[in-house]
Amino acid sequence: SPPKSSPSKSAFADKSRIEAVRIAIGKRVMSNKCGISFQLGTKQPYIQFSYERRGKTIDHTVLLKRDDLEEVKFFVPKEEDEDDSDDQISFVAFRIKPNEQNDFKKFSNAYDQSKSPNKKGSIDIMKRYIVVEVRDPDTLHAMLLTLRDHDIMKVWCGEGSEAQKNEIETYASTLIEESKKDRDSRRRQTRSGRKKGKDSGALSFRKKQRSEGQTRRDEAINARVDSEDQSSRVDNSDTMNAIMSTSGSDRTSSRKRGGMTSGTVTDFGRYRRD
């Protein structure tokens, strides 16, 4: 009996895997460790979608012989068409019947094949496709060439399956919407970062101005203190000179008043009359 989630390990011997940016399952977008694998050289060829959710790897295996695959569309931007718009993404879109085998049935609120789309860009269209966004267009192109060599997949991956530029929104509207959200988020972060940078720069400038002003005030105060100290030293010197001069005059006058001009001072301070 066919496996419910994944073929046996032996079937993975020559399995090819392409890393994906995101996988949109209808309106539900997975963006963590996404990939698409295909194994065509076995009795049970399959395509497998995988991603990581809450730390656990989730696989969805679509067996190609069960008629679950209903449509395949792909878009690889051409060099002359490449631009910076969010629409220019490389993708392959699948319309797959959800069932317990491939486990897409659990996304019934986001992925629904029961209704026909009513108009371009409607919710119904967004819910009809499983879309894999591939970062490298060359890798996607190589995968398509491989699929065209397979008896079953060549029916789905011929030139008629290539989406035109004006059809991108029909098949990848969920991813385009997600890309716009990411772009807007990046712009908000960039503006926020620039604003923080300007605020930080203005704050630093004001701090620098305050610091320089404080330095100038400190220098002025120190210069004034030095000047006052110098003036004080000069005044003290003049005062001491005046005191010394006065003291000398007083001693001379004292000797004259004591009648000691006619005598002689001997050693050890003795006085002898002449």
Sine and cosine of phi, psi and omega as CSV:
sin_phi,cos_phi,sin_psi,cos_psi,sin_omega,cos_omega
0.00,0.00,0.53,-0.85,-0.03,-1.00
-0.93,0.37,0.53,-0.85,0.01,-1.00
-0.93,0.37,0.48,-0.88,-0.06,-1.00
-0.98,0.19,-0.64,0.77,-0.06,-1.00
-0.90,-0.43,-0.71,0.70,-0.06,-1.00
-0.64,-0.77,0.60,-0.80,0.11,-0.99
-0.89,0.46,0.21,-0.98,-0.01,-1.00
-0.89,0.45,0.34,-0.94,-0.05,-1.00
-0.86,0.50,-0.53,0.85,-0.02,-1.00
-0.90,0.44,-0.45,0.90,0.01,-1.00
-0.95,0.30,-0.21,0.98,-0.03,-1.00
-1.00,-0.03,0.14,0.99,-0.10,-1.00
-0.83,0.56,-0.69,0.72,-0.01,-1.00
-0.86,-0.52,0.58,0.82,-0.01,-1.00
-0.96,0.28,0.66,-0.75,0.07,-1.00
-0.97,-0.25,0.61,-0.79,-0.03,-1.00
-0.73,-0.68,0.64,-0.77,0.07,-1.00
-0.86,-0.50,0.79,-0.61,0.05,-1.00
-0.94,0.33,0.67,-0.75,-0.02,-1.00
-0.88,-0.47,0.49,-0.87,0.06,-1.00
-0.96,0.29,-0.75,0.66,-0.02,-1.00
-0.48,-0.88,0.36,-0.93,0.14,-0.99
-0.78,-0.63,0.84,-0.54,0.06,-1.00
-0.98,-0.20,0.88,-0.48,0.09,-1.00
-0.98,-0.22,1.00,-0.04,-0.17,-0.99
0.90,0.44,-0.86,-0.51,0.01,-1.00
-1.00,-0.08,0.03,1.00,0.00,-1.00
-0.99,-0.10,0.79,-0.61,-0.06,-1.00
-0.92,-0.40,0.78,-0.62,0.10,-1.00
-0.95,-0.32,0.70,-0.72,-0.08,-1.00
-0.70,-0.72,0.19,0.98,-0.04,-1.00
-0.92,-0.39,0.90,-0.44,0.04,-1.00
0.78,0.63,0.79,0.61,-0.03,-1.00
-1.00,0.08,0.44,-0.90,0.05,-1.00
-0.20,-0.98,0.32,-0.95,0.09,-1.00
-0.77,-0.63,0.74,-0.68,-0.02,-1.00
-0.84,-0.54,0.44,-0.90,0.10,-1.00
-0.60,-0.80,0.63,-0.77,0.01,-1.00
-0.75,-0.66,0.94,-0.34,-0.11,-0.99
-0.94,-0.34,-0.27,0.96,-0.09,-1.00
-1.00,-0.06,0.60,0.80,0.02,-1.00
-0.76,-0.65,0.09,-1.00,0.04,-1.00
-0.95,0.32,-0.36,0.93,0.03,-1.00
-0.85,-0.53,0.97,0.26,0.00,-1.00
-0.90,0.44,0.54,-0.84,-0.07,-1.00
-0.45,-0.89,0.26,-0.97,0.21,-0.98
-0.86,-0.51,0.67,-0.75,-0.06,-1.00
-0.79,-0.61,0.76,-0.65,0.07,-1.00
-0.96,-0.27,0.71,-0.70,-0.02,-1.00
-0.64,-0.77,0.44,-0.90,0.04,-1.00
-0.29,-0.96,0.20,-0.98,0.02,-1.00
-0.94,-0.35,0.74,-0.68,0.00,-1.00
-0.65,-0.76,0.83,-0.55,-0.02,-1.00
0.82,0.57,0.65,0.76,0.05,-1.00
0.98,0.20,0.09,1.00,-0.04,-1.00
-0.86,-0.51,0.69,-0.72,0.03,-1.00
-0.99,0.17,0.80,-0.60,0.00,-1.00
-0.93,-0.36,0.76,-0.65,0.03,-1.00
-0.90,-0.44,0.62,-0.79,0.14,-0.99
-0.81,-0.59,0.92,-0.39,-0.08,-1.00
-0.97,-0.26,0.81,-0.58,0.00,-1.00
-0.94,-0.35,0.93,-0.37,0.02,-1.00
-0.99,0.16,0.81,-0.59,-0.16,-0.99
-0.96,0.28,-0.32,0.95,-0.03,-1.00
-1.00,0.02,0.06,1.00,-0.06,-1.00
-0.98,-0.18,0.08,1.00,-0.02,-1.00
0.87,0.49,0.47,0.88,0.05,-1.00
-0.98,0.20,-0.44,0.90,-0.03,-1.00
-0.99,0.15,0.81,-0.59,-0.06,-1.00
-0.90,-0.43,-0.41,0.91,-0.03,-1.00
-0.29,-0.96,0.56,-0.83,0.10,-1.00
-0.70,-0.71,0.76,-0.65,0.08,-1.00
-0.72,-0.70,0.62,-0.79,0.00,-1.00
-0.68,-0.74,0.38,-0.93,0.05,-1.00
-0.61,-0.79,0.84,-0.55,0.09,-1.00
-0.85,-0.53,0.91,-0.41,-0.04,-1.00
-0.85,0.52,0.70,-0.71,0.10,-1.00
-1.00,0.08,0.40,-0.91,-0.06,-1.00
-0.85,0.53,-0.65,0.76,-0.04,-1.00
-0.96,0.29,-0.28,0.96,-0.02,-1.00
-0.99,-0.17,-0.16,0.99,-0.10,-1.00
-0.93,0.37,0.71,-0.70,0.09,-1.00
-0.51,-0.86,-0.15,-0.99,-0.09,-1.00
-1.00,-0.08,0.15,0.99,-0.04,-1.00
-0.96,0.27,0.37,-0.93,-0.01,-1.00
-0.94,0.33,-0.30,0.95,-0.02,-1.00
-0.95,0.31,-0.37,0.93,-0.10,-1.00
-1.00,0.09,0.94,0.34,0.06,-1.00
-0.89,-0.45,0.51,-0.86,0.07,-1.00
-1.00,0.00,0.80,-0.61,-0.05,-1.00
-0.48,-0.88,0.32,-0.95,0.18,-0.98
-0.75,-0.66,0.79,-0.61,-0.07,-1.00
-0.93,-0.36,0.67,-0.74,-0.02,-1.00
-0.84,-0.54,0.61,-0.79,0.23,-0.97
-0.93,-0.37,0.91,-0.42,-0.14,-0.99
-0.79,-0.61,0.69,-0.73,0.06,-1.00
-0.93,0.36,0.86,-0.51,0.02,-1.00
-0.97,0.23,0.71,-0.70,0.05,-1.00
-0.45,-0.89,-0.01,-1.00,-0.01,-1.00
-0.93,0.37,-0.47,0.88,-0.01,-1.00
-0.90,0.43,-0.79,0.62,-0.02,-1.00
-1.00,0.06,-0.14,0.99,0.10,-0.99
0.91,0.40,0.31,0.95,0.10,-0.99
-0.99,0.14,-0.17,0.99,-0.03,-1.00
-0.90,0.44,-0.44,0.90,-0.03,-1.00
-0.95,0.32,-0.19,0.98,0.03,-1.00
-0.99,-0.17,0.57,0.82,-0.11,-0.99
-0.86,0.51,-0.49,0.87,0.02,-1.00
-0.97,0.26,-0.43,0.90,-0.05,-1.00
-0.96,-0.28,-0.46,0.89,-0.09,-1.00
-0.81,-0.59,0.89,-0.45,-0.14,-0.99
-0.62,-0.79,0.82,-0.57,0.03,-1.00
-0.96,-0.27,0.07,1.00,-0.13,-0.99
-0.98,0.19,-0.39,0.92,-0.04,-1.00
-0.93,-0.36,0.54,-0.84,0.08,-1.00
-1.00,0.09,0.62,-0.78,0.00,-1.00
-0.90,0.43,0.61,-0.79,-0.03,-1.00
-0.99,-0.14,-0.47,0.88,0.04,-1.00
-0.31,-0.95,0.32,-0.95,-0.02,-1.00
-0.88,0.48,0.73,-0.68,0.03,-1.00
0.99,0.17,0.11,0.99,-0.02,-1.00
-0.97,0.23,0.24,-0.97,0.03,-1.00
-0.87,0.49,-0.60,0.80,-0.02,-1.00
-0.88,0.48,-0.66,0.75,0.02,-1.00
-0.91,0.41,-0.67,0.74,-0.01,-1.00
-0.88,0.47,-0.43,0.90,-0.05,-1.00
-1.00,-0.06,0.02,1.00,-0.13,-0.99
-1.00,-0.10,-0.20,0.98,-0.14,-0.99
-0.81,-0.58,0.53,-0.85,0.20,-0.98
-0.97,-0.25,0.90,-0.43,-0.17,-0.99
-0.88,-0.48,0.77,-0.63,0.01,-1.00
-0.94,-0.33,0.87,-0.50,0.05,-1.00
-1.00,-0.04,0.84,-0.55,-0.02,-1.00
-0.94,-0.34,0.73,-0.68,-0.06,-1.00
-0.94,0.33,-0.63,0.77,-0.09,-1.00
-0.98,-0.20,0.93,-0.37,-0.01,-1.00
-0.87,0.49,-0.59,0.81,-0.01,-1.00
-0.90,0.44,-0.62,0.79,0.03,-1.00
-0.91,0.42,-0.68,0.73,0.03,-1.00
-0.90,0.44,-0.66,0.75,0.01,-1.00
-0.88,0.47,-0.67,0.75,0.03,-1.00
-0.90,0.44,-0.62,0.78,0.03,-1.00
-0.89,0.45,-0.68,0.74,-0.01,-1.00
-0.90,0.45,-0.63,0.78,0.04,-1.00
-0.89,0.46,-0.62,0.78,0.04,-1.00
-0.92,0.40,-0.68,0.74,-0.01,-1.00
-0.91,0.42,-0.52,0.85,-0.01,-1.00
-0.93,0.36,-0.31,0.95,0.03,-1.00
-0.99,0.12,-0.13,0.99,-0.02,-1.00
-1.00,-0.07,0.62,-0.78,-0.09,-1.00
-0.85,0.53,-0.64,0.77,-0.04,-1.00
-0.99,0.15,-0.74,0.68,-0.13,-0.99
-0.96,0.29,-0.40,0.92,-0.03,-1.00
-0.90,0.43,-0.40,0.92,0.07,-1.00
-0.92,0.39,-0.56,0.83,-0.09,-1.00
-1.00,-0.07,-0.34,0.94,-0.15,-0.99
-0.91,-0.41,0.42,0.91,0.05,-1.00
-0.97,0.25,-0.05,-1.00,-0.02,-1.00
-0.89,0.45,-0.46,0.89,0.03,-1.00
-0.93,0.37,-0.22,0.98,0.00,-1.00
-1.00,-0.01,-0.04,1.00,-0.01,-1.00
-0.98,0.21,0.82,-0.57,0.01,-1.00
-0.98,0.22,0.62,-0.78,0.08,-1.00
-1.00,0.10,0.28,-0.96,-0.07,-1.00
-0.86,0.52,-0.60,0.80,-0.02,-1.00
-0.98,0.19,-0.01,1.00,0.03,-1.00
-0.97,-0.26,-0.03,1.00,-0.08,-1.00
-0.83,0.55,-0.70,0.72,-0.05,-1.00
-0.90,0.44,-0.47,0.88,0.01,-1.00
-0.91,0.41,-0.65,0.76,-0.12,-0.99
-0.99,-0.16,-0.43,0.90,-0.10,-1.00
-0.80,-0.59,0.52,0.85,-0.07,-1.00
-0.88,0.47,-0.59,0.81,0.01,-1.00
-0.91,0.42,-0.69,0.73,0.01,-1.00
-0.93,0.37,-0.60,0.80,0.04,-1.00
-0.89,0.45,-0.69,0.72,0.04,-1.00
-0.88,0.47,-0.66,0.75,0.02,-1.00
-0.92,0.40,-0.62,0.78,0.03,-1.00
-0.89,0.46,-0.65,0.76,0.02,-1.00
-0.91,0.41,-0.62,0.78,0.05,-1.00
-0.89,0.45,-0.69,0.73,0.02,-1.00
-0.89,0.46,-0.67,0.74,0.00,-1.00
-0.89,0.45,-0.71,0.70,0.01,-1.00
-0.89,0.45,-0.61,0.79,0.02,-1.00
-0.90,0.43,-0.68,0.73,0.03,-1.00
-0.90,0.45,-0.63,0.78,0.01,-1.00
-0.90,0.43,-0.66,0.75,0.03,-1.00
-0.90,0.44,-0.66,0.75,0.02,-1.00
-0.91,0.42,-0.63,0.78,0.02,-1.00
-0.90,0.43,-0.71,0.70,0.02,-1.00
-0.89,0.45,-0.65,0.76,0.02,-1.00
-0.89,0.45,-0.67,0.74,0.02,-1.00
-0.90,0.43,-0.64,0.77,0.03,-1.00
-0.91,0.41,-0.67,0.75,0.01,-1.00
-0.89,0.46,-0.70,0.71,0.03,-1.00
-0.88,0.47,-0.63,0.78,0.02,-1.00
-0.90,0.44,-0.67,0.74,0.02,-1.00
-0.91,0.41,-0.70,0.72,0.01,-1.00
-0.89,0.46,-0.67,0.74,0.01,-1.00
-0.90,0.43,-0.65,0.76,0.01,-1.00
-0.91,0.42,-0.67,0.74,0.02,-1.00
-0.90,0.43,-0.66,0.75,0.02,-1.00
-0.89,0.45,-0.68,0.73,0.02,-1.00
-0.89,0.46,-0.63,0.78,0.00,-1.00
-0.91,0.42,-0.69,0.72,0.02,-1.00
-0.90,0.43,-0.65,0.76,0.05,-1.00
-0.88,0.47,-0.65,0.76,0.00,-1.00
-0.90,0.43,-0.66,0.75,0.02,-1.00
-0.89,0.45,-0.70,0.71,0.02,-1.00
-0.88,0.47,-0.66,0.75,0.00,-1.00
-0.90,0.44,-0.71,0.71,0.00,-1.00
-0.91,0.42,-0.63,0.78,0.03,-1.00
-0.89,0.45,-0.67,0.74,0.02,-1.00
-0.90,0.43,-0.63,0.77,0.03,-1.00
-0.89,0.46,-0.69,0.72,0.02,-1.00
-0.90,0.44,-0.63,0.77,0.03,-1.00
-0.91,0.42,-0.67,0.74,0.02,-1.00
-0.89,0.46,-0.67,0.75,0.00,-1.00
-0.90,0.45,-0.65,0.76,0.01,-1.00
-0.91,0.42,-0.68,0.73,0.01,-1.00
-0.89,0.46,-0.71,0.70,0.01,-1.00
-0.88,0.48,-0.65,0.76,0.00,-1.00
-0.91,0.42,-0.64,0.77,0.00,-1.00
-0.92,0.40,-0.66,0.75,0.03,-1.00
-0.89,0.45,-0.69,0.73,0.02,-1.00
-0.88,0.48,-0.66,0.75,0.00,-1.00
-0.91,0.42,-0.68,0.74,0.02,-1.00
-0.90,0.43,-0.64,0.77,0.04,-1.00
-0.89,0.46,-0.67,0.74,-0.01,-1.00
-0.90,0.44,-0.68,0.73,0.02,-1.00
-0.90,0.44,-0.62,0.78,0.00,-1.00
-0.90,0.44,-0.65,0.76,0.01,-1.00
-0.90,0.43,-0.65,0.76,0.02,-1.00
-0.89,0.45,-0.70,0.71,0.01,-1.00
-0.89,0.47,-0.66,0.75,0.01,-1.00
-0.90,0.43,-0.64,0.77,0.00,-1.00
-0.90,0.44,-0.70,0.72,0.02,-1.00
-0.89,0.46,-0.63,0.77,0.00,-1.00
-0.90,0.43,-0.69,0.72,-0.01,-1.00
-0.90,0.43,-0.66,0.75,0.03,-1.00
-0.88,0.48,-0.66,0.75,0.01,-1.00
-0.90,0.43,-0.66,0.75,0.01,-1.00
-0.89,0.45,-0.71,0.71,-0.01,-1.00
-0.89,0.45,-0.65,0.76,0.00,-1.00
-0.90,0.44,-0.69,0.73,0.01,-1.00
-0.90,0.43,-0.65,0.76,-0.01,-1.00
-0.89,0.46,-0.67,0.75,0.01,-1.00
-0.90,0.44,-0.66,0.75,0.00,-1.00
-0.90,0.44,-0.62,0.78,0.00,-1.00
-0.90,0.43,-0.64,0.77,-0.01,-1.00
-0.92,0.38,-0.64,0.77,0.01,-1.00
-0.89,0.45,-0.68,0.73,0.00,-1.00
-0.90,0.43,-0.60,0.80,-0.02,-1.00
-0.90,0.44,-0.67,0.74,0.00,-1.00
-0.91,0.42,-0.64,0.77,0.01,-1.00
-0.89,0.45,-0.67,0.74,-0.01,-1.00
-0.91,0.41,-0.46,0.89,-0.04,-1.00
-1.00,0.09,0.04,1.00,0.05,-1.00
0.93,0.37,0.56,0.83,-0.08,-1.00
-0.98,-0.18,0.30,0.95,-0.05,-1.00
-0.99,0.17,-0.38,0.92,-0.05,-1.00
-1.00,-0.09,-0.03,1.00,-0.01,-1.00
-0.98,-0.20,-0.02,-1.00,0.01,-1.00
-0.76,-0.65,0.70,-0.72,0.04,-1.00
-1.00,0.04,0.84,-0.54,-0.04,-1.00
-0.99,-0.12,-0.05,-1.00,0.02,-1.00
-0.88,0.48,0.43,-0.90,0.02,-1.00
0.87,0.49,0.38,0.92,0.13,-0.99
0.99,0.17,0.16,0.99,0.01,-1.00
-0.98,0.21,0.51,-0.86,-0.02,-1.00
-0.91,-0.42,0.74,-0.68,0.00,-1.00
-0.84,-0.54,0.72,-0.69,0.05,-1.00
-0.98,0.19,0.57,-0.82,0.01,-1.00
-1.00,0.10,0.00,0.00,0.00,0.00
